Amino acid sequence: MKFEAYKKLFDIYTEENPSSITKTIIKISGLTVFWLILLLILFKVFAVSVNAFMYWYIGIYFVLELLLLFAYLVLYESTSHIIGFSRTVPINAHQFYFYHFILSSLKVEYIAEYLIVSLFLIAIGTPLIPIISLIMILVGMKFIRNYGEFFIYWMKKREVTFPYWSIIFFCIMIFVYLGSGHLLSLISNFAFTLNALVIITITLSLIALITYPVIINELLRDNHSNTNTYKFNQFTGWIASKFSLIFRMNKQLQSLVKYNGIRLLRNPKYIGMMLRMNSTILLFLTLNKYIFSDTTQDSKDVLFNVLYISFILCLLNLSNVKLTFKLNEKQKLDFFPVNLNMERVSLDVVNGIFIFLNFSFLMTLYNVVHSVPLVHIFTSVIAFICFFMLGLILESTYIYHVTKKIKVINYILFFTLGIALEVAFVSLIDWGMQLIVMLTLMLIVYSVRYKFPYLLVLKNKKNESTNKGKKPLVNN
Amino acid sequence: MSFLKVNRLKKTFGSKIILDGLNLEINEPSIVAIIGNNGVGKSVFLSCLLNYLDSDHGSIQVLGHSVDDHLFLRTNTAFVSSDHQEHLYKITPREYFNLIISIYNLNQDASTTKYEKYMKDLELTKEMDSSFNALSFGTKKKVQLIGCLLFNPPILVCDEIFEGLDFEAVKWVKDTFIDRKRAGLVTLFTSHIIQHVEDASDEIYRLRDGKLSSHHLMKEKDSVYEV
């Protein structure tokens, strides 16, 4: 495949219109004027030092590259589209990788920008070595971002069969959290000088250069595989059967709990999400330790942290599992002759078990590091149930399809009510009151989610069209 | 009371009219085929019929009940379609059949014997504990059909049922449809393969311009072959 052909494809998938020479000249002229004014203001008016400018420039570039990575992967999904198309045309891994790098990272505007900045820095007497280092870091960042696009996509593809990366990241986070004291002292000794940044960039670029052929070749091969391990199926089936036994008095509920359990245990996306939720919380706890330098050891701070674990876990469950992953829609329980309340009970029970296992694990880990008083553990369990119930109440505003409006309402309400609950648990209410709040929330969940499942459902055109067959006529 | 009554059904996607005042009535146990060109809306019609998709206008009644009656609809109908298999992902055929047995409250021993026999007939016994995702296109359809036959609903709807099936399986499916008719049940299916339509159906309808019209295969054989 020729470069020009790939360029056309790239423009289509990034929704970019091909630019004429006149347009490019106008763009570069505008860019030159903008940069000259900006640099003059920074150096002449505000008297910014060259060092400070370089660090800010690198910092802003870093953020922009992260945003670009997000845009290509998530917003445009151009990486996945381009890979999907490239599988059907004669292009090899090296061509594909470098064409993509040139088009996404070495545009005329970028080169012009590097030139303007470099010439300006030379003009004000900056030595050549730091300028070359700066340009190396900037181009290196683009190279790593380009690699990151494919690497993340490749990781996602591999996670289709088993959540390898989530497990690895989770294990790393456990070690980081447990040994954060030693790691933090190591990090604090490390100086982020320009030379150090150049070394980091070169190292990462080398890793990218060595490993990209493997990644790209695998992506271009379209190697779909399914988990079909007899032992794994047997094992997950056995676990789901065991915990569904709790509901043996209701055969239908038992079979639905088993069905949901089996499907979720065998779903690498779901399991990966559960592990990443834990990793995220461990990351936050480690950062919290770093920022507050482990001074948070009084009883109230420990309580705040354990409540924080409950809150974030339930928030991530609502946000990632329910609103983004759309668990209720994905399970397709409406394909069976089952009432909406039965559907909800069975799915809430299974998801609740997974979340509670996460919570118990995190609390155990936190207890190992901080020795949490028993009373705080009880409070955190009650708070966890309250946050989980709050999530269930908010989720009752939709049946399957999640619209943007529902998402916004759910986020805002969970944040405000959740934080109010957390503050109340920390400072206002005693143990008895906490139990009353929990029971009240459970009663509300029972009423609005199971007894009258359509009470809070927000009506809108889109919602109605996808909530098929689940109309009040049947249940009420 | 009719098995199925569709009255002035209308479905549009944007400005494109897919179903335009479609009528259909099935009053007796039979095998009914729906034919039509690609993209004419056969699958959309079946999805609306079983309430997987909203219609814009019109009414659909199954055994005298509105399709909005979710429990009644799902208890008395079944759908075999490669577009409606997400609920089977990650589970094995055996787990699926056992789920059907529990949900429809069927006799465990009799139903187990039944699905084991069906699986054996279709030479699928070795796939009993494989993940549904790992099965081939045709095998997925066979498994889905066996699941539906376990509770043998009054109305069975199959979308492109013969597509991807081997010769023996096609024969088995046709025989099954005939058995269902003898048992007083209705089977409605779509197909592009005219030979199967001719062999298996009592009534043929052609979907064209959003409407169904009764189709006489022998008289218009040439035009039907264009389908």
Interface residues (C-beta under 8 A of the other chain):
Chain A: N226 T227 N228 Y230 N233 Q234 G237 K251 Q252 Q254 S255 L256 K258 Y259 I262 R263 R266 N267 K330 Q331 K332 L333 D334 F335 F336 P337 V338 N339 E464 S465 K468 G469 K470 K471 L473 V474
Chain B: N51 Y52 L53 D54 S66 V67 D68 D69 H70 L71 L73 R74 T75 H84 E86 H87 Y89 K90 I91 T92 E95 N98 L99 S102 I103 Y104 N105 D129 S130 S131 N133 A134
